[in-house]
Amino acid sequence: MQFLRPTRTRSSYTYERFPAKSMILRDHLALDRTTLANERTVLAYIRTAIALFVTGMSLVHFFQGQLAYIWIGIVLTALSALVALLGLIRFFLMRAALQTLLMDNDDKETSPQKMIPTKE
């Protein structure tokens, strides 16, 4: 089984072998799971950035007389900003790709709202 690989297009990432016009309810549920996984991933990036920041600030605060620890603390603090930025960039790129898939299929007959049986 081949995994879906994102390919770069003009405006966002889209998935080859996964045309939005043929999405069924199972695909919409998978899209929801992927959205939740994307949110968990950005929270993990932020948690890692906070841990790096706290460690860096702790080194700077508690080892004020030792230059090596101060520099390590400064590097960890700067690294925390980079990790947070990387996580946010990846989050917004993936969210844009998922919204593209969802918007391409919203007005089709296979959208989840049209698949749910209603009592009329």
Biopython code that builds the backbone (N, CA, C, O; Angstrom):
import numpy as np
from Bio.PDB.StructureBuilder import StructureBuilder

atoms = [
    (1, "MET", "N", (0.840, -1.181, 0.000)),
    (1, "MET", "CA", (0.000, 0.000, 0.000)),
    (1, "MET", "C", (0.881, 1.239, 0.000)),
    (1, "MET", "O", (1.762, 1.384, 0.847)),
    (2, "GLN", "N", (0.644, 2.113, -0.935)),
    (2, "GLN", "CA", (1.425, 3.333, -1.004)),
    (2, "GLN", "C", (0.809, 4.381, -0.100)),
    (2, "GLN", "O", (-0.412, 4.493, 0.012)),
    (3, "PHE", "N", (1.671, 5.139, 0.537)),
    (3, "PHE", "CA", (1.190, 6.223, 1.379)),
    (3, "PHE", "C", (0.990, 7.462, 0.526)),
    (3, "PHE", "O", (1.638, 7.631, -0.507)),
    (4, "LEU", "N", (0.100, 8.314, 0.960)),
    (4, "LEU", "CA", (-0.162, 9.537, 0.224)),
    (4, "LEU", "C", (0.979, 10.511, 0.478)),
    (4, "LEU", "O", (1.337, 10.784, 1.623)),
    (5, "ARG", "N", (1.531, 11.018, -0.581)),
    (5, "ARG", "CA", (2.632, 11.953, -0.454)),
    (5, "ARG", "C", (2.155, 13.330, -0.893)),
    (5, "ARG", "O", (1.571, 13.476, -1.967)),
    (6, "PRO", "N", (2.407, 14.351, -0.055)),
    (6, "PRO", "CA", (2.009, 15.688, -0.478)),
    (6, "PRO", "C", (2.891, 16.179, -1.613)),
    (6, "PRO", "O", (4.103, 15.960, -1.608)),
    (7, "THR", "N", (2.294, 16.828, -2.562)),
    (7, "THR", "CA", (3.051, 17.435, -3.646)),
    (7, "THR", "C", (2.779, 18.923, -3.624)),
    (7, "THR", "O", (1.673, 19.351, -3.293)),
    (8, "ARG", "N", (3.764, 19.702, -3.969)),
    (8, "ARG", "CA", (3.638, 21.152, -3.922)),
    (8, "ARG", "C", (2.951, 21.645, -5.193)),
    (8, "ARG", "O", (3.383, 21.323, -6.299)),
    (9, "THR", "N", (1.895, 22.414, -5.038)),
    (9, "THR", "CA", (1.216, 23.038, -6.171)),
    (9, "THR", "C", (1.342, 24.539, -6.047)),
    (9, "THR", "O", (2.148, 25.029, -5.256)),
    (10, "ARG", "N", (0.571, 25.265, -6.801)),
    (10, "ARG", "CA", (0.681, 26.714, -6.806)),
    (10, "ARG", "C", (0.421, 27.334, -5.444)),
    (10, "ARG", "O", (1.221, 28.148, -4.981)),
    (11, "SER", "N", (-0.683, 26.970, -4.787)),
    (11, "SER", "CA", (-1.061, 27.687, -3.578)),
    (11, "SER", "C", (-0.892, 26.876, -2.301)),
    (11, "SER", "O", (-0.655, 27.452, -1.239)),
    (12, "SER", "N", (-1.007, 25.559, -2.378)),
    (12, "SER", "CA", (-0.922, 24.773, -1.153)),
    (12, "SER", "C", (-0.555, 23.338, -1.486)),
    (12, "SER", "O", (-0.324, 22.989, -2.643)),
    (13, "TYR", "N", (-0.508, 22.526, -0.462)),
    (13, "TYR", "CA", (-0.219, 21.114, -0.658)),
    (13, "TYR", "C", (-1.513, 20.390, -1.003)),
    (13, "TYR", "O", (-2.550, 20.637, -0.388)),
    (14, "THR", "N", (-1.455, 19.506, -1.974)),
    (14, "THR", "CA", (-2.585, 18.649, -2.283)),
    (14, "THR", "C", (-2.082, 17.220, -2.323)),
    (14, "THR", "O", (-0.879, 16.988, -2.440)),
    (15, "TYR", "N", (-2.966, 16.284, -2.230)),
    (15, "TYR", "CA", (-2.569, 14.889, -2.198)),
    (15, "TYR", "C", (-2.916, 14.229, -3.520)),
    (15, "TYR", "O", (-4.066, 14.247, -3.960)),
    (16, "GLU", "N", (-1.904, 13.645, -4.145)),
    (16, "GLU", "CA", (-2.166, 12.893, -5.361)),
    (16, "GLU", "C", (-2.803, 11.567, -4.962)),
    (16, "GLU", "O", (-2.635, 11.127, -3.824)),
    (17, "ARG", "N", (-3.499, 10.946, -5.832)),
    (17, "ARG", "CA", (-4.249, 9.714, -5.599)),
    (17, "ARG", "C", (-5.423, 9.932, -4.644)),
    (17, "ARG", "O", (-5.993, 8.960, -4.148)),
    (18, "PHE", "N", (-5.791, 11.169, -4.379)),
    (18, "PHE", "CA", (-6.890, 11.427, -3.455)),
    (18, "PHE", "C", (-7.729, 12.579, -4.001)),
    (18, "PHE", "O", (-7.709, 13.678, -3.448)),
    (19, "PRO", "N", (-8.461, 12.334, -5.075)),
    (19, "PRO", "CA", (-9.251, 13.435, -5.646)),
    (19, "PRO", "C", (-10.388, 13.824, -4.714)),
    (19, "PRO", "O", (-11.092, 12.963, -4.187)),
    (20, "ALA", "N", (-10.559, 15.102, -4.517)),
    (20, "ALA", "CA", (-11.577, 15.592, -3.589)),
    (20, "ALA", "C", (-12.989, 15.294, -4.083)),
    (20, "ALA", "O", (-13.920, 15.216, -3.281)),
    (21, "LYS", "N", (-13.155, 15.129, -5.372)),
    (21, "LYS", "CA", (-14.494, 14.901, -5.907)),
    (21, "LYS", "C", (-15.045, 13.527, -5.551)),
    (21, "LYS", "O", (-16.254, 13.310, -5.627)),
    (22, "SER", "N", (-14.185, 12.607, -5.167)),
    (22, "SER", "CA", (-14.659, 11.254, -4.886)),
    (22, "SER", "C", (-14.640, 10.921, -3.391)),
    (22, "SER", "O", (-14.612, 9.746, -3.025)),
    (23, "MET", "N", (-14.655, 11.930, -2.532)),
    (23, "MET", "CA", (-14.625, 11.678, -1.094)),
    (23, "MET", "C", (-15.970, 11.118, -0.630)),
    (23, "MET", "O", (-17.033, 11.592, -1.031)),
    (24, "ILE", "N", (-15.894, 10.103, 0.220)),
    (24, "ILE", "CA", (-17.087, 9.533, 0.826)),
    (24, "ILE", "C", (-17.021, 9.816, 2.321)),
    (24, "ILE", "O", (-16.076, 10.450, 2.790)),
    (25, "LEU", "N", (-18.006, 9.357, 3.066)),
    (25, "LEU", "CA", (-18.081, 9.661, 4.490)),
    (25, "LEU", "C", (-16.824, 9.195, 5.219)),
    (25, "LEU", "O", (-16.311, 9.906, 6.083)),
    (26, "ARG", "N", (-16.330, 8.017, 4.880)),
    (26, "ARG", "CA", (-15.116, 7.501, 5.509)),
    (26, "ARG", "C", (-13.945, 8.456, 5.284)),
    (26, "ARG", "O", (-13.125, 8.654, 6.180)),
    (27, "ASP", "N", (-13.867, 9.042, 4.101)),
    (27, "ASP", "CA", (-12.780, 9.976, 3.803)),
    (27, "ASP", "C", (-12.928, 11.264, 4.611)),
    (27, "ASP", "O", (-11.934, 11.842, 5.051)),
    (28, "HIS", "N", (-14.156, 11.708, 4.804)),
    (28, "HIS", "CA", (-14.377, 12.905, 5.615)),
    (28, "HIS", "C", (-13.988, 12.651, 7.071)),
    (28, "HIS", "O", (-13.430, 13.530, 7.728)),
    (29, "LEU", "N", (-14.278, 11.461, 7.570)),
    (29, "LEU", "CA", (-13.885, 11.122, 8.935)),
    (29, "LEU", "C", (-12.363, 11.051, 9.054)),
    (29, "LEU", "O", (-11.798, 11.481, 10.060)),
    (30, "ALA", "N", (-11.709, 10.520, 8.047)),
    (30, "ALA", "CA", (-10.244, 10.484, 8.044)),
    (30, "ALA", "C", (-9.676, 11.900, 8.007)),
    (30, "ALA", "O", (-8.654, 12.178, 8.634)),
    (31, "LEU", "N", (-10.331, 12.781, 7.283)),
    (31, "LEU", "CA", (-9.913, 14.176, 7.230)),
    (31, "LEU", "C", (-10.049, 14.823, 8.606)),
    (31, "LEU", "O", (-9.190, 15.605, 9.014)),
    (32, "ASP", "N", (-11.126, 14.498, 9.319)),
    (32, "ASP", "CA", (-11.292, 15.019, 10.678)),
    (32, "ASP", "C", (-10.204, 14.493, 11.606)),
    (32, "ASP", "O", (-9.675, 15.244, 12.425)),
    (33, "ARG", "N", (-9.865, 13.211, 11.489)),
    (33, "ARG", "CA", (-8.793, 12.648, 12.318)),
    (33, "ARG", "C", (-7.453, 13.306, 12.001)),
    (33, "ARG", "O", (-6.651, 13.555, 12.901)),
    (34, "THR", "N", (-7.214, 13.585, 10.730)),
    (34, "THR", "CA", (-5.971, 14.231, 10.337)),
    (34, "THR", "C", (-5.913, 15.657, 10.872)),
    (34, "THR", "O", (-4.847, 16.127, 11.272)),
    (35, "THR", "N", (-7.044, 16.343, 10.881)),
    (35, "THR", "CA", (-7.091, 17.691, 11.447)),
    (35, "THR", "C", (-6.755, 17.664, 12.932)),
    (35, "THR", "O", (-5.988, 18.499, 13.410)),
    (36, "LEU", "N", (-7.325, 16.711, 13.662)),
    (36, "LEU", "CA", (-7.030, 16.594, 15.086)),
    (36, "LEU", "C", (-5.560, 16.222, 15.315)),
    (36, "LEU", "O", (-4.938, 16.719, 16.254)),
    (37, "ALA", "N", (-5.011, 15.366, 14.477)),
    (37, "ALA", "CA", (-3.596, 15.006, 14.603)),
    (37, "ALA", "C", (-2.705, 16.215, 14.331)),
    (37, "ALA", "O", (-1.668, 16.382, 14.972)),
    (38, "ASN", "N", (-3.103, 17.043, 13.395)),
    (38, "ASN", "CA", (-2.351, 18.260, 13.099)),
    (38, "ASN", "C", (-2.343, 19.186, 14.311)),
    (38, "ASN", "O", (-1.318, 19.792, 14.624)),
    (39, "GLU", "N", (-3.478, 19.297, 14.991)),
    (39, "GLU", "CA", (-3.553, 20.133, 16.189)),
    (39, "GLU", "C", (-2.695, 19.555, 17.313)),
    (39, "GLU", "O", (-2.023, 20.303, 18.022)),
    (40, "ARG", "N", (-2.710, 18.238, 17.481)),
    (40, "ARG", "CA", (-1.863, 17.608, 18.508)),
    (40, "ARG", "C", (-0.390, 17.833, 18.204)),
    (40, "ARG", "O", (0.412, 18.038, 19.115)),
    (41, "THR", "N", (-0.036, 17.796, 16.930)),
    (41, "THR", "CA", (1.356, 17.981, 16.543)),
    (41, "THR", "C", (1.829, 19.391, 16.850)),
    (41, "THR", "O", (2.936, 19.567, 17.358)),
    (42, "VAL", "N", (1.025, 20.391, 16.556)),
    (42, "VAL", "CA", (1.447, 21.764, 16.851)),
    (42, "VAL", "C", (1.540, 21.979, 18.358)),
    (42, "VAL", "O", (2.390, 22.740, 18.819)),
    (43, "LEU", "N", (0.688, 21.325, 19.124)),
    (43, "LEU", "CA", (0.799, 21.432, 20.577)),
    (43, "LEU", "C", (2.081, 20.778, 21.086)),
    (43, "LEU", "O", (2.674, 21.258, 22.052)),
    (44, "ALA", "N", (2.511, 19.700, 20.456)),
    (44, "ALA", "CA", (3.775, 19.066, 20.834)),
    (44, "ALA", "C", (4.958, 19.979, 20.511)),
    (44, "ALA", "O", (5.907, 20.072, 21.290)),
    (45, "TYR", "N", (4.899, 20.651, 19.363)),
    (45, "TYR", "CA", (5.954, 21.609, 19.030)),
    (45, "TYR", "C", (6.003, 22.726, 20.067)),
    (45, "TYR", "O", (7.082, 23.106, 20.522)),
    (46, "ILE", "N", (4.851, 23.246, 20.439)),
    (46, "ILE", "CA", (4.806, 24.330, 21.420)),
    (46, "ILE", "C", (5.291, 23.850, 22.783)),
    (46, "ILE", "O", (6.001, 24.573, 23.482)),
    (47, "ARG", "N", (4.912, 22.640, 23.159)),
    (47, "ARG", "CA", (5.373, 22.080, 24.435)),
    (47, "ARG", "C", (6.892, 21.935, 24.436)),
    (47, "ARG", "O", (7.539, 22.228, 25.442)),
    (48, "THR", "N", (7.463, 21.491, 23.334)),
    (48, "THR", "CA", (8.912, 21.365, 23.223)),
    (48, "THR", "C", (9.581, 22.734, 23.282)),
    (48, "THR", "O", (10.615, 22.891, 23.931)),
    (49, "ALA", "N", (9.001, 23.720, 22.613)),
    (49, "ALA", "CA", (9.558, 25.074, 22.639)),
    (49, "ALA", "C", (9.534, 25.648, 24.049)),
    (49, "ALA", "O", (10.488, 26.303, 24.470)),
    (50, "ILE", "N", (8.454, 25.407, 24.778)),
    (50, "ILE", "CA", (8.369, 25.899, 26.156)),
    (50, "ILE", "C", (9.430, 25.226, 27.027)),
    (50, "ILE", "O", (10.066, 25.884, 27.849)),
    (51, "ALA", "N", (9.621, 23.926, 26.851)),
    (51, "ALA", "CA", (10.636, 23.208, 27.631)),
    (51, "ALA", "C", (12.040, 23.739, 27.327)),
    (51, "ALA", "O", (12.841, 23.918, 28.245)),
    (52, "LEU", "N", (12.345, 23.992, 26.062)),
    (52, "LEU", "CA", (13.643, 24.552, 25.704)),
    (52, "LEU", "C", (13.822, 25.951, 26.289)),
    (52, "LEU", "O", (14.898, 26.294, 26.776)),
    (53, "PHE", "N", (12.771, 26.745, 26.238)),
    (53, "PHE", "CA", (12.838, 28.113, 26.765)),
    (53, "PHE", "C", (13.076, 28.107, 28.269)),
    (53, "PHE", "O", (13.924, 28.849, 28.765)),
    (54, "VAL", "N", (12.339, 27.281, 28.995)),
    (54, "VAL", "CA", (12.486, 27.208, 30.450)),
    (54, "VAL", "C", (13.873, 26.696, 30.824)),
    (54, "VAL", "O", (14.494, 27.198, 31.761)),
    (55, "THR", "N", (14.354, 25.703, 30.097)),
    (55, "THR", "CA", (15.696, 25.187, 30.372)),
    (55, "THR", "C", (16.753, 26.263, 30.122)),
    (55, "THR", "O", (17.666, 26.444, 30.928)),
    (56, "GLY", "N", (16.627, 26.962, 29.022)),
    (56, "GLY", "CA", (17.579, 28.033, 28.715)),
    (56, "GLY", "C", (17.557, 29.150, 29.740)),
    (56, "GLY", "O", (18.610, 29.619, 30.172)),
    (57, "MET", "N", (16.376, 29.576, 30.129)),
    (57, "MET", "CA", (16.268, 30.638, 31.127)),
    (57, "MET", "C", (16.776, 30.172, 32.490)),
    (57, "MET", "O", (17.367, 30.953, 33.235)),
    (58, "SER", "N", (16.550, 28.915, 32.810)),
    (58, "SER", "CA", (17.049, 28.376, 34.076)),
    (58, "SER", "C", (18.574, 28.361, 34.096)),
    (58, "SER", "O", (19.187, 28.708, 35.105)),
    (59, "LEU", "N", (19.181, 27.962, 32.992)),
    (59, "LEU", "CA", (20.640, 27.977, 32.930)),
    (59, "LEU", "C", (21.186, 29.387, 33.077)),
    (59, "LEU", "O", (22.172, 29.599, 33.783)),
    (60, "VAL", "N", (20.563, 30.344, 32.423)),
    (60, "VAL", "CA", (21.014, 31.733, 32.516)),
    (60, "VAL", "C", (20.833, 32.250, 33.941)),
    (60, "VAL", "O", (21.696, 32.969, 34.446)),
    (61, "HIS", "N", (19.749, 31.903, 34.584)),
    (61, "HIS", "CA", (19.450, 32.429, 35.921)),
    (61, "HIS", "C", (20.334, 31.793, 36.998)),
    (61, "HIS", "O", (20.885, 32.500, 37.841)),
    (62, "PHE", "N", (20.471, 30.481, 36.975)),
    (62, "PHE", "CA", (21.158, 29.806, 38.075)),
    (62, "PHE", "C", (22.679, 29.750, 37.917)),
    (62, "PHE", "O", (23.386, 29.558, 38.907)),
    (63, "PHE", "N", (23.189, 29.908, 36.718)),
    (63, "PHE", "CA", (24.638, 29.868, 36.506)),
    (63, "PHE", "C", (25.110, 31.221, 35.982)),
    (63, "PHE", "O", (25.697, 31.307, 34.904)),
    (64, "GLN", "N", (24.854, 32.256, 36.739)),
    (64, "GLN", "CA", (25.167, 33.606, 36.274)),
    (64, "GLN", "C", (26.655, 33.877, 36.147)),
    (64, "GLN", "O", (27.050, 34.703, 35.325)),
    (65, "GLY", "N", (27.477, 33.226, 36.916)),
    (65, "GLY", "CA", (28.903, 33.495, 36.871)),
    (65, "GLY", "C", (29.654, 32.684, 35.837)),
    (65, "GLY", "O", (30.816, 32.979, 35.561)),
    (66, "GLN", "N", (29.035, 31.679, 35.261)),
    (66, "GLN", "CA", (29.740, 30.792, 34.337)),
    (66, "GLN", "C", (29.275, 31.051, 32.903)),
    (66, "GLN", "O", (28.122, 30.818, 32.539)),
    (67, "LEU", "N", (30.208, 31.535, 32.123)),
    (67, "LEU", "CA", (29.891, 31.989, 30.765)),
    (67, "LEU", "C", (29.395, 30.862, 29.858)),
    (67, "LEU", "O", (28.518, 31.091, 29.024)),
    (68, "ALA", "N", (29.934, 29.658, 30.002)),
    (68, "ALA", "CA", (29.533, 28.545, 29.132)),
    (68, "ALA", "C", (28.052, 28.218, 29.311)),
    (68, "ALA", "O", (27.341, 28.008, 28.328)),
    (69, "TYR", "N", (27.589, 28.174, 30.544)),
    (69, "TYR", "CA", (26.178, 27.881, 30.797)),
    (69, "TYR", "C", (25.264, 28.999, 30.316)),
    (69, "TYR", "O", (24.146, 28.750, 29.864)),
    (70, "ILE", "N", (25.739, 30.212, 30.414)),
    (70, "ILE", "CA", (24.939, 31.345, 29.929)),
    (70, "ILE", "C", (24.765, 31.244, 28.415)),
    (70, "ILE", "O", (23.667, 31.461, 27.903)),
    (71, "TRP", "N", (25.839, 30.915, 27.698)),
    (71, "TRP", "CA", (25.734, 30.780, 26.241)),
    (71, "TRP", "C", (24.850, 29.605, 25.843)),
    (71, "TRP", "O", (24.081, 29.704, 24.887)),
    (72, "ILE", "N", (24.952, 28.505, 26.563)),
    (72, "ILE", "CA", (24.068, 27.363, 26.284)),
    (72, "ILE", "C", (22.616, 27.765, 26.521)),
    (72, "ILE", "O", (21.733, 27.396, 25.748)),
    (73, "GLY", "N", (22.372, 28.518, 27.587)),
    (73, "GLY", "CA", (21.012, 28.995, 27.874)),
    (73, "GLY", "C", (20.479, 29.906, 26.787)),
    (73, "GLY", "O", (19.312, 29.816, 26.404)),
    (74, "ILE", "N", (21.341, 30.787, 26.290)),
    (74, "ILE", "CA", (20.920, 31.697, 25.213)),
    (74, "ILE", "C", (20.619, 30.916, 23.938)),
    (74, "ILE", "O", (19.645, 31.205, 23.242)),
    (75, "VAL", "N", (21.456, 29.928, 23.633)),
    (75, "VAL", "CA", (21.229, 29.100, 22.435)),
    (75, "VAL", "C", (19.918, 28.319, 22.577)),
    (75, "VAL", "O", (19.142, 28.237, 21.625)),
    (76, "LEU", "N", (19.669, 27.748, 23.753)),
    (76, "LEU", "CA", (18.415, 27.011, 23.959)),
    (76, "LEU", "C", (17.198, 27.928, 23.857)),
    (76, "LEU", "O", (16.157, 27.532, 23.332)),
    (77, "THR", "N", (17.334, 29.140, 24.358)),
    (77, "THR", "CA", (16.220, 30.088, 24.268)),
    (77, "THR", "C", (15.931, 30.455, 22.811)),
    (77, "THR", "O", (14.771, 30.519, 22.402)),
    (78, "ALA", "N", (16.981, 30.693, 22.036)),
    (78, "ALA", "CA", (16.790, 30.994, 20.609)),
    (78, "ALA", "C", (16.246, 29.778, 19.860)),
    (78, "ALA", "O", (15.403, 29.912, 18.973)),
    (79, "LEU", "N", (16.730, 28.604, 20.221)),
    (79, "LEU", "CA", (16.244, 27.382, 19.592)),
    (79, "LEU", "C", (14.761, 27.160, 19.877)),
    (79, "LEU", "O", (14.036, 26.627, 19.037)),
    (80, "SER", "N", (14.316, 27.568, 21.052)),
    (80, "SER", "CA", (12.896, 27.409, 21.382)),
    (80, "SER", "C", (12.016, 28.248, 20.451)),
    (80, "SER", "O", (10.938, 27.816, 20.043)),
    (81, "ALA", "N", (12.484, 29.436, 20.124)),
    (81, "ALA", "CA", (11.721, 30.278, 19.187)),
    (81, "ALA", "C", (11.677, 29.634, 17.800)),
    (81, "ALA", "O", (10.644, 29.676, 17.132)),
    (82, "LEU", "N", (12.778, 29.046, 17.368)),
    (82, "LEU", "CA", (12.807, 28.387, 16.062)),
    (82, "LEU", "C", (11.886, 27.168, 16.017)),
    (82, "LEU", "O", (11.206, 26.934, 15.017)),
    (83, "VAL", "N", (11.868, 26.395, 17.101)),
    (83, "VAL", "CA", (10.999, 25.214, 17.153)),
    (83, "VAL", "C", (9.532, 25.635, 17.110)),
    (83, "VAL", "O", (8.728, 25.029, 16.402)),
    (84, "ALA", "N", (9.188, 26.672, 17.867)),
    (84, "ALA", "CA", (7.803, 27.155, 17.853)),
    (84, "ALA", "C", (7.418, 27.671, 16.472)),
    (84, "ALA", "O", (6.315, 27.405, 15.995)),
    (85, "LEU", "N", (8.313, 28.402, 15.832)),
    (85, "LEU", "CA", (8.034, 28.924, 14.492)),
    (85, "LEU", "C", (7.882, 27.801, 13.474)),
    (85, "LEU", "O", (6.974, 27.838, 12.644)),
    (86, "LEU", "N", (8.756, 26.808, 13.530)),
    (86, "LEU", "CA", (8.659, 25.664, 12.628)),
    (86, "LEU", "C", (7.336, 24.927, 12.823)),
    (86, "LEU", "O", (6.681, 24.562, 11.847)),
    (87, "GLY", "N", (6.945, 24.709, 14.060)),
    (87, "GLY", "CA", (5.683, 24.031, 14.340)),
    (87, "GLY", "C", (4.485, 24.796, 13.803)),
    (87, "GLY", "O", (3.569, 24.204, 13.233)),
    (88, "LEU", "N", (4.492, 26.109, 13.986)),
    (88, "LEU", "CA", (3.378, 26.919, 13.493)),
    (88, "LEU", "C", (3.318, 26.942, 11.967)),
    (88, "LEU", "O", (2.236, 26.893, 11.382)),
    (89, "ILE", "N", (4.478, 27.014, 11.329)),
    (89, "ILE", "CA", (4.499, 26.994, 9.855)),
    (89, "ILE", "C", (3.944, 25.676, 9.332)),
    (89, "ILE", "O", (3.114, 25.662, 8.423)),
    (90, "ARG", "N", (4.405, 24.568, 9.910)),
    (90, "ARG", "CA", (3.913, 23.252, 9.462)),
    (90, "ARG", "C", (2.423, 23.110, 9.724)),
    (90, "ARG", "O", (1.705, 22.531, 8.909)),
    (91, "PHE", "N", (1.945, 23.634, 10.858)),
    (91, "PHE", "CA", (0.527, 23.566, 11.185)),
    (91, "PHE", "C", (-0.311, 24.306, 10.146)),
    (91, "PHE", "O", (-1.304, 23.771, 9.652)),
    (92, "PHE", "N", (0.087, 25.531, 9.814)),
    (92, "PHE", "CA", (-0.715, 26.313, 8.879)),
    (92, "PHE", "C", (-0.647, 25.757, 7.453)),
    (92, "PHE", "O", (-1.630, 25.837, 6.716)),
    (93, "LEU", "N", (0.492, 25.200, 7.059)),
    (93, "LEU", "CA", (0.568, 24.574, 5.736)),
    (93, "LEU", "C", (-0.357, 23.358, 5.637)),
    (93, "LEU", "O", (-1.068, 23.187, 4.647)),
    (94, "MET", "N", (-0.339, 22.524, 6.668)),
    (94, "MET", "CA", (-1.197, 21.336, 6.651)),
    (94, "MET", "C", (-2.668, 21.731, 6.745)),
    (94, "MET", "O", (-3.516, 21.131, 6.084)),
    (95, "ARG", "N", (-2.972, 22.733, 7.560)),
    (95, "ARG", "CA", (-4.360, 23.169, 7.675)),
    (95, "ARG", "C", (-4.881, 23.710, 6.345)),
    (95, "ARG", "O", (-6.030, 23.463, 5.978)),
    (96, "ALA", "N", (-4.047, 24.436, 5.637)),
    (96, "ALA", "CA", (-4.454, 24.948, 4.321)),
    (96, "ALA", "C", (-4.702, 23.802, 3.349)),
    (96, "ALA", "O", (-5.649, 23.849, 2.564)),
    (97, "ALA", "N", (-3.861, 22.777, 3.394)),
    (97, "ALA", "CA", (-4.057, 21.627, 2.509)),
    (97, "ALA", "C", (-5.344, 20.894, 2.836)),
    (97, "ALA", "O", (-6.076, 20.483, 1.936)),
    (98, "LEU", "N", (-5.621, 20.729, 4.117)),
    (98, "LEU", "CA", (-6.855, 20.038, 4.513)),
    (98, "LEU", "C", (-8.094, 20.856, 4.163)),
    (98, "LEU", "O", (-9.108, 20.297, 3.745)),
    (99, "GLN", "N", (-8.020, 22.164, 4.330)),
    (99, "GLN", "CA", (-9.162, 23.004, 3.968)),
    (99, "GLN", "C", (-9.398, 23.006, 2.473)),
    (99, "GLN", "O", (-10.542, 23.091, 2.027)),
    (100, "THR", "N", (-8.332, 22.912, 1.691)),
    (100, "THR", "CA", (-8.479, 22.825, 0.237)),
    (100, "THR", "C", (-9.247, 21.571, -0.138)),
    (100, "THR", "O", (-10.147, 21.616, -0.977)),
    (101, "LEU", "N", (-8.893, 20.447, 0.483)),
    (101, "LEU", "CA", (-9.611, 19.201, 0.204)),
    (101, "LEU", "C", (-11.069, 19.305, 0.612)),
    (101, "LEU", "O", (-11.953, 18.843, -0.109)),
    (102, "LEU", "N", (-11.324, 19.906, 1.757)),
    (102, "LEU", "CA", (-12.683, 20.004, 2.253)),
    (102, "LEU", "C", (-13.522, 20.964, 1.420)),
    (102, "LEU", "O", (-14.685, 20.681, 1.134)),
    (103, "MET", "N", (-12.942, 22.096, 1.030)),
    (103, "MET", "CA", (-13.708, 23.079, 0.265)),
    (103, "MET", "C", (-14.003, 22.601, -1.146)),
    (103, "MET", "O", (-15.034, 22.955, -1.718)),
    (104, "ASP", "N", (-13.106, 21.796, -1.715)),
    (104, "ASP", "CA", (-13.334, 21.270, -3.053)),
    (104, "ASP", "C", (-14.522, 20.321, -3.083)),
    (104, "ASP", "O", (-15.098, 20.088, -4.146)),
    (105, "ASN", "N", (-14.896, 19.773, -1.943)),
    (105, "ASN", "CA", (-15.930, 18.751, -1.910)),
    (105, "ASN", "C", (-17.194, 19.206, -1.183)),
    (105, "ASN", "O", (-18.152, 18.436, -1.114)),
    (106, "ASP", "N", (-17.238, 20.405, -0.647)),
    (106, "ASP", "CA", (-18.385, 20.835, 0.153)),
    (106, "ASP", "C", (-19.693, 20.887, -0.625)),
    (106, "ASP", "O", (-20.747, 20.559, -0.081)),
    (107, "ASP", "N", (-19.640, 21.282, -1.854)),
    (107, "ASP", "CA", (-20.881, 21.431, -2.605)),
    (107, "ASP", "C", (-21.246, 20.181, -3.401)),
    (107, "ASP", "O", (-22.202, 20.199, -4.177)),
    (108, "LYS", "N", (-20.514, 19.124, -3.220)),
    (108, "LYS", "CA", (-20.794, 17.892, -3.961)),
    (108, "LYS", "C", (-21.860, 17.067, -3.243)),
    (108, "LYS", "O", (-22.205, 17.337, -2.093)),
    (109, "GLU", "N", (-22.367, 16.068, -3.936)),
    (109, "GLU", "CA", (-23.393, 15.209, -3.362)),
    (109, "GLU", "C", (-22.845, 14.301, -2.269)),
    (109, "GLU", "O", (-23.614, 13.738, -1.490)),
    (110, "THR", "N", (-21.527, 14.155, -2.204)),
    (110, "THR", "CA", (-20.930, 13.245, -1.225)),
    (110, "THR", "C", (-20.473, 13.951, 0.046)),
    (110, "THR", "O", (-19.783, 13.344, 0.865)),
    (111, "SER", "N", (-20.837, 15.211, 0.230)),
    (111, "SER", "CA", (-20.438, 15.878, 1.464)),
    (111, "SER", "C", (-21.163, 15.224, 2.638)),
    (111, "SER", "O", (-22.276, 14.727, 2.465)),
    (112, "PRO", "N", (-20.563, 15.211, 3.820)),
    (112, "PRO", "CA", (-21.149, 14.482, 4.945)),
    (112, "PRO", "C", (-22.543, 14.963, 5.315)),
    (112, "PRO", "O", (-23.372, 14.165, 5.753)),
    (113, "GLN", "N", (-22.813, 16.239, 5.149)),
    (113, "GLN", "CA", (-24.132, 16.763, 5.496)),
    (113, "GLN", "C", (-25.215, 16.173, 4.592)),
    (113, "GLN", "O", (-26.351, 15.988, 5.028)),
    (114, "LYS", "N", (-24.880, 15.882, 3.363)),
    (114, "LYS", "CA", (-25.859, 15.321, 2.437)),
    (114, "LYS", "C", (-25.969, 13.817, 2.557)),
    (114, "LYS", "O", (-26.903, 13.226, 2.016)),
    (115, "MET", "N", (-25.025, 13.175, 3.263)),
    (115, "MET", "CA", (-25.056, 11.735, 3.399)),
    (115, "MET", "C", (-25.847, 11.274, 4.628)),
    (115, "MET", "O", (-26.266, 10.119, 4.709)),
    (116, "ILE", "N", (-26.044, 12.178, 5.569)),
    (116, "ILE", "CA", (-26.751, 11.811, 6.796)),
    (116, "ILE", "C", (-28.250, 11.736, 6.474)),
    (116, "ILE", "O", (-28.825, 12.689, 5.949)),
    (117, "PRO", "N", (-28.863, 10.618, 6.788)),
    (117, "PRO", "CA", (-30.295, 10.515, 6.511)),
    (117, "PRO", "C", (-31.103, 11.453, 7.421)),
    (117, "PRO", "O", (-30.845, 11.555, 8.620)),
    (118, "THR", "N", (-32.048, 12.106, 6.840)),
    (118, "THR", "CA", (-32.914, 13.000, 7.616)),
    (118, "THR", "C", (-34.343, 12.487, 7.562)),
    (118, "THR", "O", (-34.753, 11.838, 6.599)),
    (119, "LYS", "N", (-35.083, 12.788, 8.605)),
    (119, "LYS", "CA", (-36.498, 12.404, 8.638)),
    (119, "LYS", "C", (-37.321, 13.541, 8.083)),
    (119, "LYS", "O", (-37.413, 14.613, 8.681)),
    (120, "GLU", "N", (-37.903, 13.301, 6.961)),
    (120, "GLU", "CA", (-38.725, 14.342, 6.332)),
    (120, "GLU", "C", (-40.147, 13.876, 6.170)),
    (120, "GLU", "O", (-40.985, 14.618, 5.658)),
]
sb = StructureBuilder()
sb.init_structure("model")
sb.init_model(0)
sb.init_chain("A")
sb.init_seg("    ")
for serial, (resi, resn, name, xyz) in enumerate(atoms, 1):
    if name == "N":
        sb.init_residue(resn, " ", resi, " ")
    sb.init_atom(name, np.array(xyz, "f"), 0.0, 1.0, " ", f" {name:<3s}", serial, name[0])
structure = sb.get_structure()
